[in-house]
Amino acid sequence: MVNDIVGAMPELVIREGRAVDEICALLKEDRAISILVLAAGTSTEGPGPLVSLIAGPAAGAYPLQ
């Protein structure tokens, strides 16, 4: 369905390590990634480490839309 809409196949990447660290490393390594879709938790513990990192003080550090 993604290919039909945008003309590109989504890429599946499997990495080992802490999720936040690996996703941040991938964003820095692969400049072709321009959109990252995240879902925030609704618990009292906050939105989660990845959302907090991307939306927090380092928000401008990643070339994302």
C-alpha positions, 0 to 999 in steps of 0.5 A: 500500500505504501508503494502504491501511494508514494512509489517507494517500498518501506524498509525494515531495519533490525538492530540490536541494542537499546531501542532509543540508542539504535533509532537515534544512531539510524537517524544519524546514519541514514539521511534518507529517513525524513519522517518518523512516526511515534506514539506516546504513552498516556500513563503518568510515567510520561510519553516514553524515552524515545518520544521524550528524546525526539521531542525534547531539547534535542528536537532540532538535532534530527532532520525529520519532518 
